[in-house]
Amino acid sequence: MGEREELVETLEKHRGLLRHTARDLTDEQAARRTTASELSLGGLVKHVTAVEGVWTRFITGGAEAMGSGDGDWASQFRMAEGETLAGLLAEYERVARETDELVRDFPDLDLAHPLPSAPWFEAGASWSARRVLLHLIAETAQHAGHADIIRESLDGAKSMG
């Protein structure tokens, strides 16, 4: 298996864990907070979808392609009125397919762009497409773990074990 296939497979493993954690939930359950955190299962799906989309735009177009980021950051982490878990999962699948296609077809995983100016990025640093994909894997894995805690608090279900 080549590097690109390994990146896609690893990212899909963690996406699958997150989707599995959201299995068999009503929209009300998916929107419910079960910890002191603002996070809900639906909100996590919504957030990782947005993050994956933003960072794949960075791969192809640099920081300018990511958008302004001036929106309501907190709204990424909760389900809005009218949103459904099924709709959020469908959008996640769509974004995942686009990401997987990009990983397979992008000409050079070493191509780098300067990071946007933000307090959490080192000033003047650049990330390659490969580094962005590693970030997406880490972000998705971290939030899949958060989702597992939220789900267990919600109804006792566990992703593993």
Long-range contacts (C-beta under 8 A, 24 or more apart in sequence): 3-109, 4-103, 4-104, 4-109, 7-103, 7-130, 7-133, 7-134, 7-137, 8-100, 8-103, 8-104, 10-137, 11-96, 11-99, 11-100, 11-133, 11-136, 11-137, 11-140, 12-96, 12-100, 14-137, 14-140, 14-141, 14-144, 15-48, 15-92, 15-96, 15-140, 17-141, 17-144, 17-147, 17-148, 17-159, 18-44, 18-45, 18-48, 18-140, 18-143, 18-144, 18-147, 19-45, 19-89, 19-92, 20-159, 21-144, 21-147, 21-148, 21-150, 21-151, 21-159, 22-85, 22-89, 22-147, 22-151, 24-157, 25-85, 25-154, 26-85, 27-79, 27-83, 27-84, 27-85, 29-154, 29-155, 30-79, 30-85, 30-88, 31-78, 31-79, 32-154, 33-150, 34-150, 34-153, 34-154, 35-149, 35-150, 35-153, 37-146, 37-150, 38-74, 38-77, 38-78, 39-77, 39-146, 39-150, 40-77, 40-78, 40-79, 40-150, 41-85, 41-147, 41-150, 41-151, 41-154, 42-78, 42-79, 42-83, 42-85, 42-88, 43-76, 43-77, 43-78, 43-79, 44-77, 44-143, 44-146, 44-147, 44-150, 45-85, 45-88, 45-89, 45-92, 46-76, 46-77, 46-78, 46-79, 46-83, 46-88, 47-76, 47-77, 47-143, 48-92, 48-139, 48-140, 48-143, 49-88, 49-91, 49-92, 49-95, 50-76, 51-136, 51-139, 52-92, 52-95, 52-96, 52-99, 52-136, 52-140, 53-95, 53-98, 55-132, 55-135, 55-136, 56-95, 56-98, 56-99, 56-102, 56-132, 58-113, 58-127, 58-132, 59-102, 59-106, 59-111, 59-113, 59-129, 59-132, 59-133, 60-102, 60-106, 61-113, 62-113, 62-114, 63-113, 63-114, 63-115, 63-116, 66-116, 69-116, 99-136, 103-133, 109-133
